[in-house]
């Protein structure tokens, strides 16, 4: 059975459902990652895929791009098929702020992830806990309370 795709939804002008094939059709980035796994020690892999920032920017998040601080209130929730979740801030991946090279990996060690689904890969993390396998959904949300009281 082939993977059904990842749903991009939330505060987006262009929500979408992307397959691994769709991700492979985007500009690719390749990273070698070593991360500590709580159950099996150090794991080393090569991942290829588009940057999360590029995929989400194409979906057009609901902030005013001319207002840099407007972006700071946006969060990105990533859900895997196994129920694992990770939460990132837009500022982590935005080139004007953290510019973290977070990937939506479409291959691992040169093997396409057609059946398993894409993986969230954070090369900068020492621990692999935010590496999410079989991503089913990515929600972008700017509606959380970050206003001053009163």
VEXKE-882333 format. One record per residue: x, y, z of N, C-alpha, C, O in turn. Coordinates in pm, whole numbers, plus 50000, padded with zeros to 5 digits. Example, Ala and Ser with C-alpha at 12.3 -4.5 7.8 and 13.67 -1.06 7.14 Angstrom:
// residues 2
513194943150780512304955050780513204967050780514244966850846512854977550708513674989450714512905000350787513415011450804
//
This chain:
// residues 150
500844988250000500005000050000500885012450000501845013250077500585022149915501355034449905500855044750006499665045350035501765052550056501455062950153500445072950097500545076649980499475077250177498385085950131498765100750119498075108250051499835104950182500265118850171500175126350302499625121650401500735138250300500725147050417499785158650389499885165150285498875160950481497915171950468498515184650528498885184950645498615195050446499015208250494497725215850519496925217850428497515220150643496265227150674496485237350784497595238950836495425244250817495485254650919495375268350857494565270650768496195277350906496185291350865496965293050734497995299750731496465286850626497135286850497496175291250387495005287350388496655299250293495835303250179495705291750079494725291050005496715282750077496695271549982496945258250054498025252450040495955253450132496145240350193496325229850083495895231949969496965218850116497265208850013497445195150077497565193950198497475185049993497895171550032499045167949939498885167849817500205164949997501405162249919501855147849938501915142750050502175141449828502735127949832504255128849837504835139549820504895117549860506355117049855506815121049714507825127949699506095116649613506445120249474506385135549457507255141349392505365142049514505285156749507506505163049573507085172549519506895157849688508055163249760509335161249680510225169849681509445149849611510635147349528510695156649408511775158649352509565162349368509525171649256509935185849292510055194349204510155188449420510565201749467512095202349475512745191949472512665214449486514125215449504514575207149625514015208249735515585198849603516045189349704517275194349779518145201049723517325190749906518465193449992518875180050051518035171650080520165178350068520685165550120521455168550248522275177750253521185160650352521905162150479522305148550533521615138550515523445148450599523875136850677523585140350822523965150950871522905131250889522465134151025522925122951118522825111151085523425126951232523705117751341522925122551461523075134051503522085113851516521305117951633521235106451732521365094751697521025110351856520965100651963519545095451978518605103251997519395082451970518095076051987518075070052127519015063252168517015072552201516915067852339516985052752353517415047852458516585045252251516545030652262517695023652191518025012252226518315030152092519335022952015520625030851994521425027351906520855041152072522105048552063522165057951944521135062851897523395060451894523595069751783523105063451653523445052051622522315070951578521825066651447522365076451344522355088551367522845071351231523375079851124522655076650994522535065050955522175087150928521435085450803521695097250710522135107950753521425094950582521415105550481519955107650441519245098150409519535120050444518175123450406518185133250290519085141550278517175132150204516995141450093515535145650091514645137450111515305158550067513945163750056513955178850053515005185150067512785184650036512685199250037512735204750179512455197650276513105217350189513065224050319511605226050360510755229550278511325223950488509975226350541509565240750513508415243350478510485249950528510175264050502509645266050360508635272750341510315260250260509895262050120508515256150095507695262250026508255244450151506945237950133505845246550195504805248750132506065251350317505035259050384504895273150326503785278450320505995279250284505905292450222505075291850095504325301250065505185280850020504395278949899502905277549931502055280849848502595272650049501185271350093500625284650142499435285650172501455294750151501105308450187500415309650324499195310850333501235309350430500695311350565499995324850578500305334350505499065325650671498215337350685498815349050760498115355650836500085351550742500675363550802501035373350691501105369750573501255385750730501675396050636503195394850620503935398150713503675390350502505125388350486505945400950502507135400250532505325412550484506045425250500506235428750648507075437150682505465422550733505545425150878506285413550944505675403350979507585415050962508385403951013507895398751147507875386651170507495407651236507055403151368505735395451363505445387651454504925397651259503665390351247503925375251236503115367251281505055371551176505415357451159505705350451291505565338251302506115358151391506575352351517505475345551596505765337551685504225348451566503125342151640502695328851581501805322351636503305324551471502885312251403503655300051453504875300251469502885289451476503435276651518503165266151411502225267351332503995255851409503885244951312503805231951392504745228351462502675224951380502485212151448502575201051345501855201051245503475191551369503715180351277503255167551346503605164851461502455159551273501915147151328502355135351242502275135851120502805124751308503205112651239502135101951248501255102551334502215092051160501235081251156501215073251285500195067151319502325073151357502405065451482501945073551603502055068951717501435085651580500935094051689501955103551748501605111551835503205102851704504195112351754503925126251696503435127751584504255136451776504025150351738505295158351767506085154951854505465169051691506515178751719505935192551691505115194251602506375202151768505925215951754507145224651729508115224251804507075232651622508135242051589507525255951578506325257351556508355265951593507895279551568508275283351426509255278151371507505292251365507855296951231509255303251233510015301751137509575310251341510865317051350512035307251342513105311051295511855294751385512955284951375513375282651231514565281051204512415282351138512725278650999512835290650906513345289250794512395302250948512385314150864513805319450844514535321050942514215322150718515565327350691515885340450761517055343450784514865348550797515105361050867515355359051017515715368451088515155346851066515315344151208516275332251228517475333751205515785320651268516645309151297517235302151176518335296651183516505302251066516945296150939517425281850956518395277750892516755274051043517115260051063516795252050937515715253750880517705243550893517515235950769516645223450789517075212250763515425225650836514495214550863513975208950731513495216450646514085195650715513665189150591512365181650609512035176750717511625180750499510575170750484511215160050397511105160450274511865150650459512655140750386511775131450306510795125850357512135129850179511435120650089512255108050065511735098150012513535108250106514375096250099515195095150226515535105150290515515082950261516455080050369517485070350313517135059850260518755073750326519835065450274519585061350129519775049750092519145070950049518875069349905517675060549873517485056849757516865056949972515665048949950514445057949963514255064250067513605058849859512395067149867511455062349978511345050350005510805071850040509885068850151508435067950102507515071850174508225062649981506895061649921505895054550013504775059250030506295043550069505375035550152505275040750295504195040650354506385045250351506405049550491505945063850510505455067350617506105072150409505765086350420506975094650458507975089350507506885107650434508025116450460508365117250608507555113950695509585121650634510055123350771510425137750796510965144550709510125142450916510605155450960512025153251011512245144951099512975160650957514385159050993514935172551037514885182350963515445172851160516035184951216517515182251239517905177751346518355185051138519775181651148520475188051267521485182851315519955199051316520595206251426520315199851562520985203251660519325190751571518995184451699519965173051729520225164651643520475172751849521345161751894520515149351923520935138151895519335151451978518415140652011517435138851895517015148651834517065126651864516175124051752514705124751784513885120451703514335129851899512925129651940512005137751848510825134351835512515148351785511665156251695511705151051551511075156951463512425140351526512385134051394511085126051389510945115951459510145130451309508825124151301508745115951172508995121151064508395103351184508285094451069506845093751021505915095551099506685091050891505355089150835504435100850861503325099050911504875112750827504085124750854502745123950783502675121550663501685126050861500335125950804499755140050794498915142650707500205149050881499635162650881500635172750933501435170051022500545184750875501295196250923500295207650932499695211750833500125212751054499185223651076499975236251109500845236251196499665247051039500265260051063499195268451131498075269751081499535274251246498525281351323499085294351381500125294351447498385305251355498775318151409497815323151515497975334151567496825314951549495795319151645495995312851781495225304251823497025317151848497175313051987497415325852067497915335752013497065325652194497125338052272498555342552301499225337052388499015352652227500325358152257500225373352266501175380552236499085377752307498885392152322499105396252466499015387952557499385408852487499565413852622498245413352699497185416152642498295409752826497065409752908496525423952922497275433752921495215424852934494595437552965494025443952850493465454852861
//
